[in-house]
Amino acid sequence: MNIINFHGQKYLAKDFIEFLRGKNALFLLSLSTTKTCEIPNITQAGIEGKIHLTPILDAEFLCSGEVRSIGDIAKTAKGVPTPALITRAIHLLKPFNNIELLNLGLTNSPKVNFFKIYDFKLKPSERIDLGANIEAETLFEMGVEFGKNYKTKSDYIILGESVPSGTTTAYATAKALGYNCDGMFSSSFKAHPKSLKNEVVNKALSNISSNMDIFEKLSKVSDNMLIFNAGFVMALMQNYKVVLAGGTQMASLLLVMNSIIEVMQGEIDGKNLALVTTKWLYEDENSDIKGLLELLNFDVLAYYSDFDFSDSQSEVLKLYDKGEAKEGVGAGGAIFYGYLNNLTKEQITKEVEGFFK
């Protein structure tokens, strides 16, 4: 199977892949809840009425293969299961060097033992249409400090996320920072709720003004994952190669980094950094991840892995290929890691199907 480079310098893209081929990776999963997910019909990333639990359920399943907090995996109303199944399947076939969790604002902690959970004592952020109520500058500095002191013996780090309604807050964040990004952000729905998202984002933007500084704006319209990880990644990439495993939310994270470094009148060298997503997200007709990356003032490598469920016997999994789910829980980065360690599409598909037996 192929790993396709869709952004960044071609020769660097090839060398980055070859350097990581066969290497071991640490998988870091950022977990956060924004109360934006409580807005009716804004997201389907989880069990209706319990979407705020999605990050917790994802973390439990990824680490243990079980869901312990409520007894069922996060899935959409149509029964499409969380991409955590993909990331878990790859971990079983070719284990990550370790899995660690970043608690960036949850209603309660995942029920897992032995796995390191970094708890930053954050509350879930508020609805962005009412003002997210984040202390953004403090949170960003917290991420920088954590990144400076972070240590791992793994060859590289894969950073994923589970943040329900995170594409909405990512869109609002990019707009608040002045990027022309309308129509570029994805959705957990196949039928993208564009009018609702636009309404929510416009209400969020009405809470900011041009005389606010960057952190004042982020405090009103963003989410904990984006702000903390902007600082974390900026520090972390000084010492490690980092794969941002995700779609348009991770692109928004890069835009946050881009804007902050502009304010600081600095530069970002992206040679240690790559964004890796799924084929479903890259080919999504309702978003444009490549377009988002082209808004950056620094170069960053980006890839997707040519993986789908076309050979699966599961009709539920085939809904991924129809656009009912696209990315999350680091699935794109996990597939990337699997391919670099000689896993095949058939192996991954079979392992994911095994969760239904």
C-alpha positions as CSV (number, residue, x, y, z in Angstrom):
1,M,0.0,0.0,0.0
2,N,1.1,3.6,-0.6
3,I,1.8,6.6,1.6
4,I,1.0,9.7,-0.5
5,N,2.7,13.0,0.1
6,F,0.4,15.9,-0.7
7,H,2.2,18.9,0.7
8,G,5.8,19.9,1.4
9,Q,9.0,19.5,-0.5
10,K,9.1,16.1,-2.3
11,Y,12.7,15.1,-1.5
12,L,12.2,15.9,2.2
13,A,8.9,14.0,2.2
14,K,10.6,10.9,0.9
15,D,13.6,11.2,3.4
16,F,11.2,11.7,6.3
17,I,9.4,8.5,5.5
18,E,12.6,6.5,5.0
19,F,14.0,7.8,8.2
20,L,11.0,6.6,10.2
21,R,10.6,3.3,8.4
22,G,10.7,0.5,10.9
23,K,11.2,2.8,13.8
24,N,9.3,2.7,17.0
25,A,6.8,5.4,17.9
26,L,5.2,6.8,21.1
27,F,1.5,7.4,20.7
28,L,0.2,10.4,22.6
29,L,-3.6,11.0,22.6
30,S,-4.9,14.5,23.4
31,L,-8.3,14.3,25.1
32,S,-10.6,17.3,25.6
33,T,-14.2,18.2,25.8
34,T,-15.6,21.5,24.6
35,K,-19.2,22.2,25.5
36,T,-19.7,23.2,21.9
37,C,-20.5,19.5,21.4
38,E,-23.7,20.1,23.4
39,I,-25.2,22.2,20.6
40,P,-27.8,20.0,18.9
41,N,-26.8,18.4,15.6
42,I,-23.3,20.0,15.6
43,T,-21.5,16.7,15.7
44,Q,-22.2,13.0,15.5
45,A,-18.8,12.0,17.0
46,G,-20.2,9.7,19.7
47,I,-23.3,8.4,21.4
48,E,-26.2,10.8,21.2
49,G,-26.7,12.5,24.6
50,K,-23.3,11.3,25.8
51,I,-21.0,12.9,23.2
52,H,-19.0,14.6,26.0
53,L,-17.8,11.1,27.0
54,T,-16.4,10.3,23.5
55,P,-12.7,11.2,24.4
56,I,-12.9,9.0,27.6
57,L,-14.4,6.1,25.7
58,D,-11.8,6.4,23.0
59,A,-9.0,6.4,25.4
60,E,-10.3,3.4,27.3
61,F,-10.7,1.4,24.1
62,L,-7.4,2.4,22.7
63,C,-5.5,1.4,25.8
64,S,-7.4,-1.7,26.9
65,G,-9.6,-2.9,24.1
66,E,-12.6,-2.3,26.4
67,V,-15.0,0.6,27.1
68,R,-15.5,0.8,30.8
69,S,-17.3,4.1,31.6
70,I,-20.6,3.2,29.9
71,G,-20.1,-0.2,28.3
72,D,-20.2,0.7,24.6
73,I,-17.8,2.2,22.2
74,A,-18.4,5.7,20.8
75,K,-20.3,5.5,17.5
76,T,-22.6,7.6,15.4
77,A,-26.3,7.4,15.2
78,K,-25.9,5.2,12.1
79,G,-23.7,2.8,14.1
80,V,-20.4,3.8,12.6
81,P,-17.7,3.0,15.2
82,T,-15.0,5.4,16.4
83,P,-11.7,5.4,14.5
84,A,-10.2,4.3,17.8
85,L,-10.8,0.8,16.4
86,I,-8.3,1.4,13.6
87,T,-5.7,2.8,16.0
88,R,-6.2,-0.1,18.4
89,A,-6.0,-2.7,15.7
90,I,-2.6,-1.3,14.5
91,H,-1.4,-1.3,18.1
92,L,-2.3,-5.0,18.4
93,L,-0.5,-5.9,15.2
94,K,2.6,-3.7,15.7
95,P,2.5,-2.2,19.2
96,F,3.5,1.4,19.7
97,N,6.4,1.8,22.0
98,N,4.0,3.2,24.5
99,I,0.6,4.9,24.7
100,E,0.2,8.0,26.9
101,L,-2.8,10.3,27.4
102,L,-3.1,14.1,27.8
103,N,-6.1,15.1,29.9
104,L,-6.8,18.6,28.5
105,G,-10.2,19.0,30.1
106,L,-12.6,16.1,30.6
107,T,-15.7,15.5,32.7
108,N,-13.9,12.6,34.4
109,S,-10.7,10.5,33.8
110,P,-10.5,7.4,31.6
111,K,-10.7,4.1,33.6
112,V,-7.3,2.7,32.6
113,N,-4.4,1.5,34.7
114,F,-0.6,1.5,34.1
115,F,-0.9,4.0,31.2
116,K,0.5,7.4,31.9
117,I,-2.2,10.1,32.1
118,Y,-0.9,13.7,32.2
119,D,-3.6,15.6,34.0
120,F,-3.3,19.4,33.7
121,K,-6.3,20.1,35.9
122,L,-8.3,21.8,33.1
123,K,-12.0,22.1,32.9
124,P,-13.9,21.4,29.6
125,S,-14.0,24.7,27.6
126,E,-17.4,26.4,27.2
127,R,-19.5,26.8,24.1
128,I,-17.7,29.0,21.6
129,D,-21.0,30.8,20.7
130,L,-21.2,31.9,24.3
131,G,-17.5,32.5,24.8
132,A,-15.1,29.6,25.3
133,N,-13.8,31.0,28.6
134,I,-10.2,29.7,28.2
135,E,-7.1,31.3,29.8
136,A,-5.3,30.9,26.4
137,E,-2.0,32.5,27.2
138,T,-1.5,30.5,30.4
139,L,-2.6,27.3,28.6
140,F,-0.2,27.9,25.7
141,E,2.7,28.6,28.1
142,M,1.7,25.4,30.0
143,G,2.1,23.5,26.7
144,V,5.5,25.1,25.9
145,E,6.8,24.2,29.4
146,F,5.5,20.6,29.1
147,G,7.2,20.2,25.7
148,K,10.5,21.6,26.9
149,N,10.6,19.0,29.7
150,Y,9.1,16.1,27.9
151,K,11.3,13.0,27.5
152,T,10.9,9.8,25.6
153,K,13.2,7.0,24.3
154,S,11.0,6.4,21.3
155,D,12.3,7.3,17.8
156,Y,9.4,9.6,17.1
157,I,6.1,10.8,18.5
158,I,2.6,10.5,17.0
159,L,0.2,13.0,18.5
160,G,-3.5,12.3,18.0
161,E,-6.7,13.8,19.4
162,S,-10.2,13.1,20.4
163,V,-12.3,16.3,20.7
164,P,-16.0,16.1,19.8
165,S,-17.1,19.2,17.8
166,G,-13.4,20.0,17.4
167,T,-13.8,20.8,13.7
168,T,-16.2,23.6,14.6
169,T,-13.9,25.1,17.2
170,A,-10.9,24.6,14.8
171,Y,-12.8,26.5,12.1
172,A,-13.7,29.4,14.5
173,T,-10.1,29.5,15.6
174,A,-8.7,29.9,12.1
175,K,-11.3,32.5,11.2
176,A,-10.6,34.5,14.4
177,L,-6.9,34.6,13.4
178,G,-7.8,36.1,10.1
179,Y,-7.4,33.1,7.7
180,N,-9.7,32.8,4.7
181,C,-10.7,29.3,5.3
182,D,-14.5,29.1,4.6
183,G,-15.5,25.6,3.4
184,M,-12.2,24.0,4.3
185,F,-13.1,22.3,7.6
186,S,-14.4,18.8,7.8
187,S,-17.3,17.3,9.8
188,S,-18.1,14.0,11.4
189,F,-21.3,14.0,9.3
190,K,-21.5,12.9,5.7
191,A,-24.1,15.6,5.2
192,H,-22.0,18.4,6.4
193,P,-24.2,20.8,8.6
194,K,-22.6,23.9,7.1
195,S,-25.4,26.4,7.9
196,L,-25.4,25.4,11.6
197,K,-21.6,25.5,11.8
198,N,-21.5,28.8,10.1
199,E,-24.1,30.2,12.5
200,V,-22.2,29.0,15.6
201,V,-18.9,30.2,14.2
202,N,-20.3,33.6,13.4
203,K,-21.8,34.0,16.9
204,A,-18.4,33.1,18.3
205,L,-16.6,35.6,16.1
206,S,-19.1,38.3,17.3
207,N,-17.5,38.0,20.8
208,I,-14.1,39.2,19.6
209,S,-12.8,42.5,18.3
210,S,-9.9,43.7,16.2
211,N,-8.2,45.4,19.2
212,M,-7.8,42.1,21.1
213,D,-4.5,40.4,21.1
214,I,-4.1,36.8,19.8
215,F,-4.5,35.1,23.1
216,E,-7.6,37.2,24.0
217,K,-9.2,36.0,20.7
218,L,-8.2,32.4,21.3
219,S,-9.7,32.6,24.8
220,K,-13.1,33.3,23.3
221,V,-13.3,31.0,20.3
222,S,-10.9,28.1,20.5
223,D,-10.5,24.9,22.5
224,N,-8.0,23.5,25.0
225,M,-6.5,20.9,22.6
226,L,-5.5,23.5,20.0
227,I,-4.0,26.0,22.3
228,F,-2.1,23.7,24.6
229,N,-0.7,21.6,21.7
230,A,0.4,24.7,19.8
231,G,2.8,25.4,22.6
232,F,3.6,21.7,23.2
233,V,4.4,21.0,19.6
234,M,6.5,24.1,19.1
235,A,8.7,23.0,22.0
236,L,8.6,19.3,21.3
237,M,9.8,19.5,17.7
238,Q,13.0,21.1,18.8
239,N,14.1,17.7,20.1
240,Y,11.9,15.0,18.4
241,K,10.3,14.2,15.1
242,V,6.5,14.7,15.5
243,V,3.7,13.3,13.5
244,L,0.4,15.2,13.9
245,A,-2.1,12.5,13.4
246,G,-5.4,14.1,12.3
247,G,-7.2,16.2,9.8
248,T,-8.4,19.7,9.7
249,Q,-8.2,20.1,13.5
250,M,-4.5,19.5,13.3
251,A,-4.2,21.9,10.4
252,S,-5.8,24.5,12.6
253,L,-3.3,23.7,15.3
254,L,-0.6,24.5,12.7
255,L,-2.4,27.8,11.9
256,V,-2.4,28.7,15.6
257,M,1.4,28.1,15.7
258,N,1.8,30.1,12.5
259,S,0.0,33.1,14.0
260,I,1.7,33.0,17.4
261,I,5.2,32.9,15.8
262,E,4.2,35.8,13.6
263,V,3.3,37.9,16.7
264,M,6.6,36.8,18.3
265,Q,8.4,37.8,15.0
266,G,10.1,34.4,14.9
267,E,10.3,31.5,12.4
268,I,9.3,27.9,12.4
269,D,11.5,25.2,10.9
270,G,9.1,22.4,10.1
271,K,11.7,19.8,9.2
272,N,10.9,17.6,12.2
273,L,7.1,17.9,11.7
274,A,4.5,16.2,9.5
275,L,0.7,16.0,9.4
276,V,-0.7,12.6,8.5
277,T,-4.3,12.0,7.8
278,T,-6.6,9.4,6.3
279,K,-7.6,8.9,2.7
280,W,-11.2,9.6,3.8
281,L,-10.4,13.0,5.1
282,Y,-8.1,13.9,2.2
283,E,-10.7,13.0,-0.4
284,D,-13.6,14.7,1.5
285,E,-15.4,16.9,-0.9
286,N,-16.7,19.2,1.9
287,S,-13.2,20.2,3.2
288,D,-9.8,21.1,2.0
289,I,-6.9,20.1,4.2
290,K,-4.3,20.9,1.5
291,G,-5.8,24.4,1.2
292,L,-5.5,24.9,4.9
293,L,-1.8,23.9,4.8
294,E,-1.2,26.3,2.0
295,L,-2.2,29.2,4.3
296,L,0.9,28.6,6.5
297,N,4.0,30.7,6.3
298,F,6.3,27.7,6.9
299,D,6.7,24.5,5.1
300,V,5.3,21.3,6.6
301,L,5.2,17.8,5.2
302,A,1.8,16.2,4.9
303,Y,0.7,12.6,3.9
304,Y,-2.3,10.3,3.7
305,S,-2.2,6.5,3.5
306,D,-4.1,4.8,0.8
307,F,-6.3,2.7,3.1
308,D,-10.0,2.0,3.0
309,F,-12.5,-0.7,3.9
310,S,-13.4,-1.7,0.3
311,D,-12.3,-5.3,1.0
312,S,-14.2,-5.5,4.3
313,Q,-17.1,-7.9,4.9
314,S,-18.6,-5.4,7.3
315,E,-21.3,-3.1,5.9
316,V,-20.8,-0.8,8.9
317,L,-17.1,-0.3,8.2
318,K,-17.9,0.3,4.6
319,L,-19.7,3.4,5.7
320,Y,-16.3,5.0,6.2
321,D,-15.8,4.7,2.5
322,K,-19.1,6.6,2.0
323,G,-18.0,9.5,4.1
324,E,-19.8,8.7,7.4
325,A,-16.5,8.9,9.3
326,K,-13.2,10.3,8.3
327,E,-10.6,10.7,11.0
328,G,-10.0,10.8,14.7
329,V,-8.0,9.2,17.5
330,G,-4.9,9.4,15.4
331,A,-6.2,6.9,12.8
332,G,-4.3,8.4,9.9
333,G,-1.1,8.5,11.8
334,A,-1.6,5.0,13.1
335,I,-2.1,3.7,9.5
336,F,1.0,5.6,8.5
337,Y,2.9,3.9,11.3
338,G,1.5,0.5,10.4
339,Y,2.6,0.8,6.7
340,L,6.1,1.9,7.7
341,N,6.3,-1.3,9.8
342,N,5.1,-3.6,6.9
343,L,1.5,-4.1,7.9
344,T,-0.9,-4.6,5.0
345,K,-4.4,-3.3,4.3
346,E,-5.7,-6.9,4.6
347,Q,-4.1,-7.3,8.0
348,I,-5.5,-4.1,9.4
349,T,-9.0,-4.7,8.0
350,K,-9.1,-8.2,9.4
351,E,-8.0,-7.0,12.8
352,V,-10.6,-4.2,12.9
353,E,-13.3,-6.7,11.8
354,G,-12.3,-8.9,14.7
355,F,-13.7,-6.3,17.2
356,F,-17.2,-7.1,15.8
357,K,-17.0,-10.9,16.6
